[in-house]
Amino acid sequence: MLGLVRQLSSLGGCAQPIRLDGQRTEIDTFTGEILRELKSKELPAGHLLVRCGNRRTTRCPSCAELYRQDTYHLIAAGLRGGKTIPDQVTTHPRAFATLTAPSYGSVHGRRVNGSARCHCGRTHTKGDPRLGTPLDPERYDYTGAVLWNAHAPALWARFMLHLRRTIAAAAGVPQRLLSRVVRVSYAKVAEYQQRGLIHFHAVIRLDGPAGPYTPPPVWATPGLLADAIRIAATRAHVDGPEINGRASSFVFGKQIDTRIIRSSAFQAGTTITEGKVAGYVAKYATKGTEAATLGVLRAARAAWHRRHTPPPSPTTLVLAHWAYDGTGLTPDLARLAALIYGGSTREQGVTAGA
């Protein structure tokens, strides 16, 4: 039983561990002696169990939390330095922008024009299934909403194009030469609003020609960046398909929120700080449809494990073969895992399946 507890504990509370069948054998190439051997069928759980790595909180809170923490540190490093980013990055212009979808019809909401009462005349509580649904289903533009979501990535790309154009115009240089004087860096996440439409949260920073290692020119101020974001967001549009003889076009909604990030990380108050932004982006990265690439952090974690794991001898041959058997735990193992982590794993939906 102790071995089984150790194996389940190594999962860190993963709700949907991946089951692997196979073995790993280390052989001395000079003598042919088998030095070490690991067989899945001889493990306490009968399989090699590895974390699922799912980034969605609704699927695996444990793995999503690890991803959230990675995202937090990645964003925080880009705002205040660290992880090869110099501390001087705190002096660079930085802004936090939220770009939303336009309206395709009124929906039930918790706050409307500053009031807690919805347009329907009622006050909705959190979790009310009517939240986000159309007030008038017959008049709601479902087609436009679905197509807006489909064109949102292209609309973001067009926004970035206009952002660079706007900054280049302020600098008085052609856009193709902008990178010689200033570079635009960003990290973004996409989140589904309650009405089912995507909106973007983004951290945007201005650097010098060599990125975060060089300061931007004196004219590249936080105010200029904030203004350029608002201008670019209003200019961005993407042409869509022709529907019933009418051409369609997609733009961002009027609710464009741009806030300058101050260098008062983790301080209380209403100022939007580096710590608040990093936590905010990390939170939505576990719910969103896309997220920043974290390969560098994963590689660093793997390198740490290699440094703390005795390497095989140069004369050792390692033979390994693993095959996917399924995802999830049996009901008995799921209950034991829940006991180990105080119920933090989801007992429902974690039973073994192909």
C-alpha positions as CSV (number, residue, x, y, z in Angstrom):
1,M,0.0,0.0,0.0
2,L,2.9,2.4,0.8
3,G,4.2,2.0,-2.7
4,L,0.8,2.7,-4.2
5,V,0.5,5.9,-2.1
6,R,4.0,7.0,-3.3
7,Q,3.1,6.4,-6.9
8,L,-0.2,8.4,-6.6
9,S,1.5,11.1,-4.6
10,S,4.0,11.6,-7.5
11,L,1.1,12.8,-9.7
12,G,0.7,16.0,-7.6
13,G,-3.1,15.6,-7.6
14,C,-3.6,15.3,-11.3
15,A,-7.2,14.5,-12.0
16,Q,-6.7,12.7,-15.4
17,P,-3.3,10.9,-15.3
18,I,-2.2,9.1,-18.4
19,R,-1.6,5.4,-18.1
20,L,1.4,3.9,-19.9
21,D,2.3,0.2,-20.5
22,G,5.8,-0.9,-21.2
23,Q,9.3,-1.0,-19.7
24,R,12.6,0.7,-19.3
25,T,15.8,-1.3,-19.1
26,E,19.4,-0.2,-18.5
27,I,22.1,-2.6,-19.7
28,D,25.9,-2.6,-19.3
29,T,27.2,-2.6,-22.8
30,F,30.4,-4.4,-21.8
31,T,29.0,-7.2,-19.7
32,G,25.5,-7.4,-21.0
33,E,24.3,-7.2,-17.4
34,I,20.9,-5.7,-16.7
35,L,21.6,-2.9,-14.3
36,R,18.0,-1.6,-13.7
37,E,14.6,-2.5,-15.0
38,L,11.3,-0.9,-14.7
39,K,8.1,-2.7,-15.8
40,S,4.7,-1.1,-15.8
41,K,2.9,-4.3,-14.8
42,E,5.1,-4.5,-11.7
43,L,4.3,-1.0,-10.5
44,P,1.7,-0.7,-7.6
45,A,-0.9,0.8,-9.9
46,G,-0.2,-1.7,-12.7
47,H,0.8,1.1,-15.0
48,L,3.3,3.9,-15.3
49,L,1.2,7.0,-14.4
50,V,2.2,10.5,-15.6
51,R,0.5,13.9,-15.3
52,C,-2.0,14.8,-18.0
53,G,-0.6,18.3,-18.4
54,N,-4.1,19.7,-19.3
55,R,-4.2,23.5,-19.1
56,R,-7.9,23.9,-18.4
57,T,-9.0,24.2,-14.7
58,T,-12.3,22.5,-15.5
59,R,-10.4,19.4,-16.7
60,C,-7.5,19.2,-14.2
61,P,-7.1,21.8,-11.4
62,S,-3.7,20.5,-10.4
63,C,-2.1,20.6,-13.9
64,A,-3.8,23.9,-14.7
65,E,-2.4,25.4,-11.5
66,L,1.1,24.4,-12.5
67,Y,0.5,26.0,-15.9
68,R,-1.0,29.1,-14.2
69,Q,2.1,29.5,-12.0
70,D,4.4,29.1,-15.1
71,T,2.4,31.7,-16.9
72,Y,2.5,34.0,-13.9
73,H,6.3,33.8,-13.7
74,L,6.7,34.2,-17.5
75,I,4.5,37.4,-17.6
76,A,6.1,38.7,-14.4
77,A,9.6,38.3,-15.8
78,G,8.6,40.3,-18.9
79,L,7.3,43.1,-16.7
80,R,9.9,43.3,-13.9
81,G,12.9,41.2,-15.2
82,G,14.2,37.8,-14.3
83,K,14.6,34.6,-16.3
84,T,17.2,36.2,-18.7
85,I,15.2,39.4,-18.9
86,P,17.1,42.5,-17.4
87,D,15.6,44.5,-14.5
88,Q,15.7,47.6,-16.7
89,V,12.6,46.4,-18.5
90,T,10.6,48.0,-15.7
91,T,11.5,51.4,-17.2
92,H,10.0,50.4,-20.6
93,P,6.5,51.5,-21.6
94,R,4.0,48.8,-20.7
95,A,0.3,48.6,-21.0
96,F,-2.5,46.1,-20.3
97,A,-5.2,46.0,-23.0
98,T,-8.6,44.3,-23.1
99,L,-10.2,44.0,-26.6
100,T,-13.8,42.7,-26.7
101,A,-16.3,41.7,-29.3
102,P,-19.1,44.0,-30.6
103,S,-22.7,43.4,-29.7
104,Y,-24.7,40.9,-31.6
105,G,-27.8,41.5,-29.5
106,S,-28.6,42.2,-25.9
107,V,-28.0,39.4,-23.4
108,H,-28.8,38.8,-19.7
109,G,-26.2,40.3,-17.5
110,R,-25.4,40.9,-13.8
111,R,-24.6,44.6,-14.3
112,V,-26.1,46.8,-17.0
113,N,-25.1,50.5,-17.2
114,G,-23.8,50.5,-13.6
115,S,-27.0,48.9,-12.2
116,A,-27.3,45.4,-10.8
117,R,-30.6,45.0,-12.5
118,C,-30.7,43.4,-15.9
119,H,-32.6,44.8,-18.9
120,C,-35.1,42.0,-18.3
121,G,-36.0,43.7,-15.0
122,R,-34.5,41.1,-12.8
123,T,-31.3,40.8,-10.7
124,H,-29.4,37.7,-11.7
125,T,-27.2,35.9,-9.2
126,K,-23.8,34.4,-10.0
127,G,-24.3,31.0,-11.8
128,D,-27.8,31.9,-13.2
129,P,-28.0,29.8,-16.4
130,R,-29.7,32.8,-18.1
131,L,-26.6,34.9,-17.9
132,G,-25.1,35.6,-21.3
133,T,-28.1,34.3,-23.1
134,P,-30.0,36.6,-25.6
135,L,-32.9,38.7,-24.3
136,D,-34.6,38.2,-27.6
137,P,-33.5,35.0,-29.2
138,E,-35.5,35.7,-32.4
139,R,-33.5,38.9,-33.1
140,Y,-30.0,37.9,-31.8
141,D,-27.4,37.6,-34.6
142,Y,-26.1,34.1,-33.9
143,T,-24.4,33.9,-37.3
144,G,-22.5,37.1,-36.8
145,A,-21.4,35.9,-33.3
146,V,-20.1,32.6,-34.5
147,L,-18.3,34.2,-37.4
148,W,-16.8,36.8,-35.2
149,N,-15.2,34.1,-33.0
150,A,-13.9,32.4,-36.2
151,H,-12.3,35.6,-37.4
152,A,-11.0,36.8,-33.9
153,P,-7.4,35.5,-34.4
154,A,-7.1,37.2,-37.8
155,L,-8.6,40.4,-36.2
156,W,-5.9,40.3,-33.5
157,A,-3.2,40.0,-36.2
158,R,-4.7,43.0,-38.0
159,F,-4.7,44.9,-34.7
160,M,-1.0,44.3,-34.3
161,L,-0.3,45.4,-37.9
162,H,-2.1,48.7,-37.2
163,L,-0.4,49.1,-33.8
164,R,3.0,48.9,-35.5
165,R,1.8,51.3,-38.2
166,T,0.6,53.8,-35.6
167,I,3.8,53.7,-33.6
168,A,5.9,54.0,-36.8
169,A,3.9,57.1,-37.8
170,A,4.5,58.6,-34.4
171,A,8.2,57.9,-34.9
172,G,8.3,59.4,-38.4
173,V,9.7,56.2,-39.9
174,P,8.4,53.7,-42.4
175,Q,6.8,50.6,-40.8
176,R,9.5,48.3,-42.4
177,L,12.2,50.2,-40.5
178,L,10.4,50.4,-37.1
179,S,12.3,47.5,-35.6
180,R,15.5,49.5,-36.0
181,V,14.3,52.0,-33.4
182,V,11.7,50.2,-31.3
183,R,10.3,46.7,-30.9
184,V,6.8,45.8,-29.9
185,S,6.6,42.8,-27.6
186,Y,3.3,41.2,-26.2
187,A,1.8,38.3,-24.5
188,K,-2.0,37.6,-24.9
189,V,-4.6,35.2,-23.7
190,A,-8.1,34.7,-25.2
191,E,-11.2,34.2,-23.0
192,Y,-14.8,33.3,-23.7
193,Q,-17.1,35.9,-22.2
194,Q,-20.4,34.7,-20.6
195,R,-22.1,35.5,-23.9
196,G,-19.8,33.0,-25.7
197,L,-17.7,35.6,-27.5
198,I,-13.9,35.7,-27.4
199,H,-12.1,38.7,-26.0
200,F,-8.4,39.3,-25.6
201,H,-6.3,40.3,-22.6
202,A,-2.8,41.4,-23.6
203,V,0.4,42.8,-22.0
204,I,2.2,45.0,-24.6
205,R,5.7,46.5,-24.1
206,L,7.9,48.8,-26.1
207,D,11.6,47.9,-26.2
208,G,14.7,49.2,-28.0
209,P,16.1,47.7,-31.2
210,A,17.6,44.7,-29.2
211,G,14.4,44.0,-27.4
212,P,14.3,44.1,-23.6
213,Y,18.1,44.5,-23.4
214,T,18.0,48.1,-24.8
215,P,15.9,51.1,-23.8
216,P,13.3,52.4,-26.2
217,P,13.7,55.9,-27.6
218,V,12.6,58.8,-25.5
219,W,9.5,59.5,-27.6
220,A,8.2,56.0,-26.9
221,T,6.3,56.9,-23.7
222,P,3.6,54.9,-21.9
223,G,1.0,57.4,-23.0
224,L,2.0,57.0,-26.6
225,L,1.7,53.3,-26.3
226,A,-1.8,53.5,-24.7
227,D,-3.0,55.9,-27.4
228,A,-1.6,53.7,-30.2
229,I,-3.4,50.7,-28.8
230,R,-6.7,52.5,-28.8
231,I,-6.2,53.8,-32.3
232,A,-5.1,50.4,-33.7
233,A,-8.1,48.7,-32.1
234,T,-10.6,51.1,-33.7
235,R,-8.9,50.7,-37.1
236,A,-8.6,46.9,-37.2
237,H,-11.1,45.1,-39.3
238,V,-11.3,41.8,-41.2
239,D,-13.6,41.1,-44.1
240,G,-15.7,38.0,-43.8
241,P,-17.8,35.8,-46.1
242,E,-20.8,37.0,-48.1
243,I,-23.9,35.9,-46.4
244,N,-27.3,36.1,-48.2
245,G,-25.9,38.5,-50.7
246,R,-24.4,40.8,-48.0
247,A,-20.7,41.2,-47.3
248,S,-19.6,40.8,-43.7
249,S,-16.9,42.6,-41.8
250,F,-15.6,42.1,-38.3
251,V,-14.2,44.7,-35.8
252,F,-13.6,45.0,-32.1
253,G,-16.3,46.3,-29.8
254,K,-16.4,49.8,-28.4
255,Q,-15.3,48.7,-24.9
256,I,-11.6,49.0,-25.4
257,D,-9.8,49.1,-22.1
258,T,-6.1,50.2,-22.0
259,R,-4.3,50.7,-18.8
260,I,-0.6,51.8,-18.2
261,I,1.3,49.3,-16.0
262,R,3.1,51.0,-13.2
263,S,6.3,49.8,-11.4
264,S,4.7,49.4,-8.0
265,A,4.4,45.6,-8.1
266,F,2.4,43.9,-5.4
267,Q,1.4,47.1,-3.7
268,A,-2.2,47.6,-2.6
269,G,-4.6,50.2,-4.1
270,T,-6.3,50.7,-7.4
271,T,-3.2,51.2,-9.6
272,I,-2.7,48.4,-12.1
273,T,0.6,46.9,-11.2
274,E,3.0,44.3,-12.5
275,G,1.9,41.7,-9.9
276,K,-1.8,42.3,-10.7
277,V,-1.3,42.0,-14.4
278,A,0.8,38.8,-14.2
279,G,-1.8,37.2,-11.9
280,Y,-4.7,38.3,-14.2
281,V,-3.1,37.0,-17.3
282,A,-2.2,33.7,-15.6
283,K,-5.7,33.3,-14.3
284,Y,-7.2,33.6,-17.8
285,A,-4.5,31.4,-19.4
286,T,-6.1,28.4,-17.7
287,K,-9.5,29.2,-19.1
288,G,-8.7,30.7,-22.4
289,T,-8.6,29.3,-26.0
290,E,-4.9,30.1,-26.5
291,A,-1.9,31.1,-24.4
292,A,1.7,32.0,-24.3
293,T,4.4,29.4,-25.2
294,L,6.0,28.0,-22.1
295,G,8.6,25.8,-23.7
296,V,11.5,27.6,-22.0
297,L,10.1,27.1,-18.5
298,R,9.3,23.4,-19.2
299,A,12.9,22.9,-20.6
300,A,14.3,24.6,-17.4
301,R,12.2,22.3,-15.2
302,A,13.4,19.2,-17.1
303,A,17.0,20.4,-16.9
304,W,16.6,20.8,-13.1
305,H,15.4,17.2,-12.8
306,R,18.3,16.0,-14.9
307,R,20.8,17.8,-12.7
308,H,19.3,16.1,-9.6
309,T,19.0,12.6,-11.1
310,P,22.1,10.5,-11.3
311,P,22.8,10.0,-15.1
312,P,23.5,6.5,-16.4
313,S,27.1,5.5,-17.0
314,P,28.5,6.3,-20.5
315,T,28.7,2.5,-20.9
316,T,25.0,2.0,-20.1
317,L,22.5,1.3,-22.9
318,V,19.0,2.5,-22.1
319,L,16.1,0.7,-23.9
320,A,12.6,2.0,-23.3
321,H,9.2,1.3,-24.9
322,W,6.0,2.8,-23.6
323,A,2.5,2.6,-25.1
324,Y,-0.6,4.6,-24.3
325,D,-3.2,2.5,-22.4
326,G,-5.7,5.1,-21.4
327,T,-6.5,8.2,-19.3
328,G,-7.8,8.4,-15.7
329,L,-7.8,6.1,-12.6
330,T,-9.9,3.2,-11.6
331,P,-12.7,4.1,-9.1
332,D,-10.7,2.6,-6.2
333,L,-7.5,4.5,-7.1
334,A,-9.4,7.7,-7.7
335,R,-10.8,7.5,-4.2
336,L,-7.4,6.8,-2.7
337,A,-5.9,9.7,-4.7
338,A,-8.7,12.0,-3.3
339,L,-7.8,10.9,0.2
340,I,-4.1,11.7,-0.4
341,Y,-4.9,15.2,-1.6
342,G,-7.8,15.9,0.7
343,G,-10.4,15.7,-2.1
344,S,-8.6,18.1,-4.4
345,T,-8.8,15.6,-7.3
346,R,-12.1,15.3,-9.1
347,E,-13.5,11.9,-8.3
348,Q,-16.1,12.1,-11.0
349,G,-14.9,11.8,-14.5
350,V,-11.5,10.3,-13.6
351,T,-12.4,6.6,-13.9
352,A,-10.2,4.6,-16.3
353,G,-11.2,4.8,-20.0
354,A,-9.6,4.0,-23.3
